Amino acid sequence: MLGLNLKDNTKRLFVDFLTLIEDLHIDHSVNFKKLYESIPSEYHDLISQSDYFGEEKRKYLRKKVLDYGNNAIRNIENDSSKFIISFKFK
């Protein structure tokens, strides 16, 4: 029961991290588009080259978060089997 609760909370945490990555990617894309459209066209190539948070980076970060989340869940499952919890009621 405790292990399941920890597992569920860990999943929720990493889903929140994924949401945060998506939000950051959207904000970045919107602001880079504004920058791109506001400068002279002769600088568009430079702006395109400096876009560090494109689709490839978003996919990479998403994969890392999922990998870390899966590792954390595996560790919780392995570690929780090492403990015996008992209660003494008075």
N, C-alpha and C positions, 0 to 999 in steps of 0.2 A: 504494500500500500504506500509506504513512504517512498520507495523507489519509483513507483508510478507517478506520484505527485511531483517528485524532483524531475523526472523525465518530461512530464507535461509542461512544467514551468520553464525548463530549459528550451523546449520546442518553441514556446511562446516568446521567449527572449530572442531566439534566433530569427523567428518570423518578424519580430519588431526590427531587428538589425537589417533584414532584407528590405523591409518597408523604408527604413531610413536611407539605404543605398539608392532605392528607386527615387525617393524624394530628392536626394542630393543630385542624382543624375538629371532629373527633370529641371531642377533649378539651374544647374550648370548649363544645360542645353538652351534654356530660355535666355539666360544672360549672355552666352556666347553668340547666340543668334542676334541679339540686340547689338552687341559689339560689332559683329560682322557687318550688319546692315548700316551701322552708323559711321563707318570709316570709309575712306576712298577705296575704290575697287582695286587699286594697285597694291593694297595691303591685305587683300583677302587671302592670298596664299599663305602669308605669314600667320594670320589668325588661324587658318585651317590647320597649319602645322603645330600650333601651340595648344590645340584642343586636346588636353591630357585625359579627359574623362568621357571618352567616346563609348561606343557600344562594346568594343573589345574590353575596355577597362571595367565597365559595368558587369559584363559576364564573368570576368576574372574575379572581381570582388564577391559577386554572388556565389560563385563556386567555392571560394575560400570560406565564406560564412557557413555554407552548407557543410563543407568538410569539417570545420571546427565544431559545428553543432553536432554532427554525427559522432565525432570523436568524444565530445563531452558526454553524450548520451551513453555511448559504449562504456566510458569510464564510470559513469554513475551506476550502470547495470552491474558491472564487474565489482565495484567497490561495495555496493549495497548488499551483495551476497556474502560479504565478509563479516557482517555485523549481525548480532542477535540483540534485538531490543525487547526488553520485558518491562512490565509495569507492576508495581507493588502498590495495591490499594489498601488504605487504612480505614 
